[in-house]
Amino acid sequence: MADIGQLIVRAADGDVGCAEARKLVGSGGSQSAMRLRTYANAIQPMERLFDGFLFFVDFGVGALPDTRDVDPARLPRGILPTVPVQIRDDLGVPALVFNSETEAPALFPVR
């Protein structure tokens, strides 16, 4: 996530020849929302790269930060383990969650 964000920032600075970016918003849905939630909580406070976050189809869980040693074949239905987690309230940037009634019951415990 940080590598892509830094590439966009460099591109906006003229290194790659892209249009200027005014704000950099991290966005993710479903499994990407799960990983984005982990990024926002664990990395954003140190890097301060993104100007905001948009989570959608977000079930209120975070991904394990490092899954290199996890064998999906040994997991139930091959699904990586997750943990319910709130989004930090000290990010210093907006964090918006957009969900339908389908995701609402799962999100309730971490609202």
KOLVOVO-634106 format. One record per residue: x, y, z of N, C-alpha, C in turn; residue number from 1; residue in one letter. Coordinates in steps of 0.001 Angstrom, whole numbers. Atoms other than C-alpha are relative to their C-alpha. Example, Ala and Ser with C-alpha at 12.3 -4.5 7.8 and 13.67 -1.06 7.14 Angstrom:
// residues 2
(dodo (890,-1190,0),(12300,-4500,7800),(900,1200,0),1,a)
(dodo (-820,-1190,-60),(13670,-1060,7140),(-770,1090,730),2,s)
END
This chain:
// residues 111
(dodo (823,-1177,0),(0,0,0),(876,1253,0),1,m)
(dodo (-889,-1160,-64),(2756,2418,907),(793,161,-1298),2,a)
(dodo (-762,-88,1250),(4732,1554,-2239),(-824,663,-1097),3,d)
(dodo (865,-595,1018),(1769,2429,-4472),(-235,1481,311),4,i)
(dodo (215,-1398,-386),(1053,5613,-2517),(1209,864,-301),5,g)
(dodo (-1220,-764,271),(4669,6742,-2780),(224,164,-1494),6,q)
(dodo (-117,-110,1447),(4666,6010,-6511),(-915,1103,-528),7,l)
(dodo (941,-1046,424),(1596,8213,-6955),(516,1378,391),8,i)
(dodo (-540,-1284,-438),(3179,11004,-4924),(1173,411,-886),9,v)
(dodo (-1127,-315,883),(6376,10795,-7000),(-490,377,-1386),10,r)
(dodo (559,-304,1316),(4304,10782,-10199),(-563,1413,-7),11,a)
(dodo (574,-1345,-87),(2493,13914,-9046),(1092,1068,83),12,a)
(dodo (-1116,-940,-82),(5857,15551,-8366),(750,122,-1325),13,d)
(dodo (-606,-109,1320),(6771,15044,-12022),(977,-1094,-346),14,g)
(dodo (-964,1067,266),(8959,11954,-11723),(-476,-976,-1069),15,d)
(dodo (528,983,929),(6634,9833,-13870),(-827,649,-1103),16,v)
(dodo (752,-708,1024),(4708,12440,-15845),(-1496,-147,110),17,g)
(dodo (1446,105,-209),(1226,12133,-14304),(-559,1349,435),18,c)
(dodo (667,-1208,-481),(-1320,14763,-13388),(277,179,1492),19,a)
(dodo (-250,-321,-1399),(-898,16486,-10039),(-1088,-587,895),20,e)
(dodo (953,529,-982),(-2542,14729,-7093),(-93,988,1148),21,a)
(dodo (193,-936,-1111),(-4053,17080,-4538),(-95,-726,1325),22,r)
(dodo (184,815,-1203),(-5026,14416,-2011),(176,-1460,-364),23,k)
(dodo (-204,1427,209),(-4110,10773,-1673),(-889,-750,992),24,l)
(dodo (965,707,-838),(-6961,8601,-367),(151,-1499,-235),25,v)
(dodo (-61,1452,76),(-6520,4918,396),(-1414,-552,31),26,g)
(dodo (1354,536,98),(-9603,2945,-594),(53,-1499,-208),27,s)
(dodo (52,1433,193),(-10538,-707,-365),(-1334,-577,408),28,g)
(dodo (1247,688,-300),(-13525,-3013,-374),(240,-1472,249),29,g)
(dodo (-23,1406,-338),(-14024,-6456,1137),(1397,-397,520),30,s)
(dodo (-1324,405,-482),(-10619,-8196,1476),(989,1163,-16),31,q)
(dodo (-880,-1175,38),(-8891,-4965,456),(-298,937,1160),32,s)
(dodo (356,-809,-1169),(-10806,-3120,3199),(635,-577,1257),33,a)
(dodo (-610,676,-1140),(-9535,-5694,5680),(1492,349,85),34,m)
(dodo (-1430,-316,4),(-5940,-5075,4631),(242,1503,182),35,r)
(dodo (-111,-1448,-166),(-6466,-1312,4417),(-199,391,1461),36,l)
(dodo (229,-263,-1428),(-7801,-1332,7987),(1279,-279,792),37,r)
(dodo (-1263,317,-660),(-4591,-3019,9121),(1051,1056,-327),38,t)
(dodo (-956,-1046,391),(-2502,-507,7125),(-281,1287,766),39,y)
(dodo (366,-1260,-661),(-4412,2453,8579),(394,-25,1471),40,a)
(dodo (-295,92,-1434),(-3944,1229,12142),(1488,-169,305),41,n)
(dodo (-1379,359,-326),(-366,-44,11939),(1056,865,-679),42,a)
(dodo (-1039,-687,779),(1487,1927,9245),(-250,1499,-121),43,i)
(dodo (315,-1417,205),(-321,5245,8668),(508,910,1128),44,q)
(dodo (-490,-897,-1054),(563,6659,12133),(1500,309,-106),45,p)
(dodo (-1438,-237,159),(4251,6309,11240),(314,694,-1322),46,m)
(dodo (-309,-506,1338),(4236,7074,7495),(-713,1303,-342),47,e)
(dodo (816,-1199,297),(1470,9726,7325),(-59,269,-1504),48,r)
(dodo (-17,-111,1453),(1254,9057,3580),(-1349,402,-573),49,l)
(dodo (1332,-217,562),(-2508,9128,2983),(-715,1165,675),50,f)
(dodo (781,-1132,-503),(-4829,12121,3369),(-1384,-430,476),51,d)
(dodo (1281,528,-439),(-7808,9904,4160),(-150,-1441,-432),52,g)
(dodo (270,1398,313),(-9268,6422,3937),(-1480,-191,-268),53,f)
(dodo (1369,352,331),(-12436,5023,2392),(-117,-1521,9),54,l)
(dodo (225,1437,-138),(-13558,1551,3478),(-1420,-299,-461),55,f)
(dodo (1349,412,386),(-16512,-189,1818),(-65,-1519,-61),56,f)
(dodo (187,1438,-198),(-17955,-3683,2115),(1026,-462,1041),57,v)
(dodo (-984,154,-1066),(-15987,-3597,5342),(-663,-715,1169),58,d)
(dodo (607,804,-1056),(-16731,-6258,7954),(617,267,1372),59,f)
(dodo (-530,-373,-1306),(-14806,-4561,10775),(1117,-878,506),60,g)
(dodo (-1120,854,-408),(-11826,-6900,10762),(1278,459,-694),61,v)
(dodo (-1297,-276,592),(-8135,-6475,10103),(697,-1287,-376),62,g)
(dodo (-784,1152,441),(-5736,-8807,8353),(1246,-132,861),63,a)
(dodo (-1307,179,-632),(-2649,-10312,9868),(1024,796,-800),64,l)
(dodo (-968,-811,747),(230,-7968,8977),(957,-812,-872),65,p)
(dodo (-956,820,745),(2470,-10805,7793),(-576,-1401,-165),66,d)
(dodo (579,1325,256),(1027,-13912,6130),(922,-889,-817),67,t)
(dodo (-933,790,807),(4159,-15250,4457),(93,-1449,449),68,r)
(dodo (-147,1359,-520),(4260,-18310,6725),(-1328,-728,156),69,d)
(dodo (1317,625,-117),(519,-19066,6529),(-262,-846,-1234),70,v)
(dodo (342,904,1093),(-457,-22064,4416),(-1519,-16,-161),71,d)
(dodo (1455,-54,175),(-3976,-21354,3047),(-653,-1372,-89),72,p)
(dodo (561,1342,106),(-4454,-25072,2410),(-347,-581,1375),73,a)
(dodo (244,510,-1347),(-4431,-25648,6179),(-1061,807,742),74,r)
(dodo (1003,-853,-633),(-7040,-22970,6905),(-1404,-439,-407),75,l)
(dodo (1377,334,387),(-10811,-23502,6972),(-406,768,-1258),76,p)
(dodo (418,-585,1274),(-12023,-22855,3411),(1086,894,-621),77,r)
(dodo (-1096,-776,569),(-8596,-21302,2683),(-37,1472,332),78,g)
(dodo (168,-1415,-355),(-9604,-18039,4369),(1014,377,1072),79,i)
(dodo (-990,-465,-967),(-6877,-16112,6174),(-674,460,1285),80,l)
(dodo (582,-435,-1268),(-7480,-15418,9868),(-93,1525,69),81,p)
(dodo (205,-1430,-197),(-8818,-11991,10810),(-322,257,1462),82,t)
(dodo (361,-389,-1365),(-9430,-10093,14031),(-893,1237,-60),83,v)
(dodo (814,-1209,-57),(-12208,-7603,14855),(850,1156,539),84,p)
(dodo (-824,-1126,-431),(-10607,-4184,15173),(-648,1321,-405),85,v)
(dodo (464,-1343,308),(-11685,-567,15367),(1076,739,-781),86,q)
(dodo (-955,-891,652),(-10072,2066,13184),(463,994,1052),87,i)
(dodo (-550,-928,-992),(-7774,4211,15314),(-680,1352,-91),88,r)
(dodo (598,-1337,6),(-9179,7560,16341),(1056,1106,10),89,d)
(dodo (-1074,-995,-4),(-5783,9285,16214),(767,25,-1325),90,d)
(dodo (-672,24,1303),(-5014,8910,12477),(356,1404,-486),91,l)
(dodo (-257,-1362,460),(-5191,12665,11929),(-543,280,-1392),92,g)
(dodo (633,-146,1314),(-7039,12122,8624),(-1365,-675,59),93,v)
(dodo (1314,643,-8),(-10646,11191,7800),(84,-1479,-364),94,p)
(dodo (147,1424,319),(-11536,7504,7762),(-1497,-267,-91),95,a)
(dodo (1426,179,235),(-14945,6826,6226),(-310,-1449,-329),96,l)
(dodo (444,1362,258),(-16757,3489,6249),(-1386,72,-635),97,v)
(dodo (1275,51,707),(-19559,2951,3710),(-402,-1461,-162),98,f)
(dodo (466,1375,45),(-21552,-246,4116),(-1493,-62,-269),99,n)
(dodo (1427,257,154),(-24910,-1723,3275),(-486,-741,1244),100,s)
(dodo (530,746,-1139),(-27204,-3539,5673),(596,-1410,85),101,e)
(dodo (-623,1323,-21),(-25386,-6750,4706),(1196,-26,945),102,t)
(dodo (-1202,-41,-836),(-22166,-5697,6462),(-270,530,1400),103,e)
(dodo (266,-686,-1268),(-23809,-3782,9345),(76,-913,1223),104,a)
(dodo (-81,833,-1211),(-24259,-6731,11771),(1435,-373,378),105,p)
(dodo (-1391,364,-298),(-20594,-7736,11446),(775,1198,517),106,a)
(dodo (-717,-1212,-390),(-19444,-4128,11907),(-430,497,1380),107,l)
(dodo (553,-512,-1252),(-21593,-3522,15000),(984,-76,1172),108,f)
(dodo (-892,67,-1173),(-19027,-4791,17588),(1185,956,-49),109,p)
(dodo (-1181,-874,87),(-16268,-2470,16294),(-382,1413,-430),110,v)
(dodo (452,-1334,418),(-18351,655,15613),(634,1074,816),111,r)
END
